[in-house]
Amino acid sequence: MPGRRSGDRRTSQSRSIVDNFRRGDKIQVFSAGRQLDGNGTFIRAEDGFLVWEDNSGNRNTTSLESISVRRLRKRSC
């Protein structure tokens, strides 16, 4: 399709956002500098999307194109 970017390029660039996350990591997801749905849990990244669960137990699929993700540090005992 003319004028459309390559899906592979977009996925590889945006995937680097979550390369160091593991399933179960506690995260915060931001879009345009605003936090989305509070804190949540990282599930996976696939096909240019972040799959994560918010604290209400809802599974979310968010495009990696315009988000930032921050891992929440675990507290020491």
C-alpha positions as a Markdown table, in Angstrom:
| # | Residue | x | y | z |
|---|---|---|---|---|
| 1 | Met | 0.0 | 0.0 | 0.0 |
| 2 | Pro | 1.6 | 3.3 | -1.0 |
| 3 | Gly | 2.6 | 5.7 | 1.7 |
| 4 | Arg | 2.5 | 3.0 | 4.4 |
| 5 | Arg | 5.5 | 2.2 | 6.6 |
| 6 | Ser | 6.9 | -1.3 | 6.9 |
| 7 | Gly | 5.3 | -3.3 | 9.7 |
| 8 | Asp | 8.7 | -5.0 | 10.4 |
| 9 | Arg | 10.5 | -1.7 | 10.8 |
| 10 | Arg | 7.8 | -0.2 | 13.1 |
| 11 | Thr | 7.7 | -3.4 | 15.2 |
| 12 | Ser | 11.5 | -3.6 | 15.6 |
| 13 | Gln | 11.8 | 0.0 | 16.6 |
| 14 | Ser | 8.9 | 0.1 | 19.0 |
| 15 | Arg | 9.8 | -3.4 | 20.4 |
| 16 | Ser | 13.0 | -2.0 | 21.8 |
| 17 | Ile | 10.9 | -0.1 | 24.3 |
| 18 | Val | 10.1 | -3.4 | 26.1 |
| 19 | Asp | 13.1 | -5.6 | 25.3 |
| 20 | Asn | 14.2 | -5.7 | 29.0 |
| 21 | Phe | 10.8 | -6.5 | 30.5 |
| 22 | Arg | 9.8 | -9.9 | 31.7 |
| 23 | Arg | 6.3 | -11.3 | 32.2 |
| 24 | Gly | 5.1 | -10.3 | 35.6 |
| 25 | Asp | 7.1 | -7.1 | 35.9 |
| 26 | Lys | 5.1 | -4.3 | 37.5 |
| 27 | Ile | 4.9 | -1.4 | 35.1 |
| 28 | Gln | 3.5 | 2.1 | 34.5 |
| 29 | Val | 2.3 | 2.9 | 30.9 |
| 30 | Phe | 2.4 | 6.4 | 29.6 |
| 31 | Ser | 1.0 | 7.9 | 26.4 |
| 32 | Ala | 1.6 | 11.6 | 25.5 |
| 33 | Gly | 3.1 | 12.0 | 29.0 |
| 34 | Arg | -0.1 | 10.8 | 30.7 |
| 35 | Gln | -0.3 | 7.6 | 32.8 |
| 36 | Leu | -2.8 | 5.1 | 31.4 |
| 37 | Asp | -5.0 | 3.1 | 33.9 |
| 38 | Gly | -2.5 | 3.3 | 36.8 |
| 39 | Asn | 0.0 | 0.6 | 37.4 |
| 40 | Gly | -0.1 | -2.8 | 35.8 |
| 41 | Thr | 1.7 | -6.0 | 35.0 |
| 42 | Phe | 3.7 | -6.7 | 31.8 |
| 43 | Ile | 2.5 | -9.7 | 29.9 |
| 44 | Arg | 4.2 | -9.5 | 26.5 |
| 45 | Ala | 5.0 | -7.4 | 23.4 |
| 46 | Glu | 3.9 | -8.8 | 20.0 |
| 47 | Asp | 3.2 | -7.4 | 16.6 |
| 48 | Gly | 3.9 | -3.8 | 17.7 |
| 49 | Phe | 1.6 | -3.9 | 20.7 |
| 50 | Leu | 2.2 | -4.1 | 24.5 |
| 51 | Val | -0.1 | -6.6 | 26.2 |
| 52 | Trp | -0.5 | -5.8 | 29.9 |
| 53 | Glu | -2.9 | -6.2 | 32.7 |
| 54 | Asp | -4.1 | -3.2 | 34.8 |
| 55 | Asn | -4.6 | -3.4 | 38.6 |
| 56 | Ser | -8.3 | -4.0 | 38.0 |
| 57 | Gly | -7.5 | -7.2 | 36.2 |
| 58 | Asn | -8.3 | -5.9 | 32.7 |
| 59 | Arg | -6.1 | -7.1 | 29.9 |
| 60 | Asn | -5.0 | -4.1 | 27.7 |
| 61 | Thr | -3.4 | -4.0 | 24.3 |
| 62 | Thr | -1.6 | -0.7 | 23.6 |
| 63 | Ser | 0.3 | 0.3 | 20.5 |
| 64 | Leu | 4.0 | 0.6 | 21.1 |
| 65 | Glu | 4.2 | 3.5 | 18.6 |
| 66 | Ser | 3.5 | 6.4 | 21.0 |
| 67 | Ile | 4.0 | 5.1 | 24.6 |
| 68 | Ser | 6.6 | 4.9 | 27.2 |
| 69 | Val | 6.8 | 2.2 | 29.8 |
| 70 | Arg | 8.4 | 2.4 | 33.2 |
| 71 | Arg | 9.2 | -0.6 | 35.4 |
| 72 | Leu | 8.3 | -0.2 | 39.0 |
| 73 | Arg | 11.1 | -1.2 | 41.4 |
| 74 | Lys | 10.5 | -3.9 | 43.9 |
| 75 | Arg | 10.7 | -2.9 | 47.5 |
| 76 | Ser | 13.4 | -4.4 | 49.7 |
| 77 | Cys | 12.1 | -6.4 | 52.7 |
